[in-house]
């Protein structure tokens, strides 16, 4: 069975500070991994994905994540937070290949203060 | 269309009534997914359709929930005899044939059962 754990339901950072949102997964088969962002009253927007190949993946808005198989982690980082980054972030996993449901973590709400 | 379209954006209904939620996927996307987002349960998979294959209904919470996809495009999620615990945001997503399972989400339908 697959599962996703996001450590910290709320994270608060200062503008310009490093953003680190943690995600650990459990999967019996090679996973596909995703980070989505949700702004208030909107749907989910894909930030970045890992499917195969390079383990460090870059996404939109300056975010990146590294797939670490040995640690079963896929943490999301951004070197310098911006006020517009305030949103809820979801890590998700699916079976690799084809069409499969996404299994989501509980989400982390990021607050950015001046 | 340019993105996944869901209607209505908001729906208020009385307990015991039936509701229909509509999803229009991205043109050419063969897979369509329904998820539910609620405060207590987070993001949960409900059902998905892929081409002409039998849908994966494993996430439907009860037999009051059903969905169909006509002509391989538009999908309707029907909830019969609505209950207050059905109040949630219902999200639809679609993905294409590349096999990377990248799902694009609509803005959702917010259902409130009074």
Contacts between the chains, C-beta under 8 A, distances in Angstrom:
chain1	res1	chain2	res2	distance
A	32	B	100	7.0
A	32	B	101	5.5
A	34	B	102	7.8
A	36	B	105	7.6
A	41	B	107	7.7
A	42	B	107	5.7
A	43	B	4	7.5
A	43	B	91	6.0
A	43	B	105	4.0
A	43	B	106	5.3
A	43	B	107	4.4
A	43	B	108	5.4
A	44	B	91	6.9
A	44	B	93	7.7
A	44	B	105	4.2
A	45	B	105	7.4
A	46	B	102	6.5
A	46	B	103	7.7
A	46	B	104	7.2
A	49	B	100	7.1
A	49	B	102	6.1
A	51	B	100	5.0
A	51	B	101	7.8
A	90	B	43	6.5
A	94	B	101	5.1
A	97	B	99	5.9
A	97	B	101	7.7
A	98	B	99	5.8
A	98	B	101	7.0
A	99	B	30	7.8
A	99	B	31	4.2
A	99	B	48	6.8
A	99	B	50	4.6
A	99	B	95	6.3
A	99	B	101	6.3
A	100	B	101	5.6
A	101	B	33	6.6
A	101	B	45	4.1
A	101	B	48	6.0
A	101	B	56	7.0
A	101	B	59	6.9
A	102	B	33	7.6
A	102	B	35	7.6
A	102	B	43	7.9
A	102	B	45	6.9
A	102	B	93	7.9
A	102	B	101	7.7
A	102	B	103	6.2
A	103	B	45	7.2
A	104	B	42	6.3
A	104	B	43	4.0
A	105	B	42	7.8
A	106	B	42	5.0
A	107	B	42	6.6
A	107	B	43	7.6
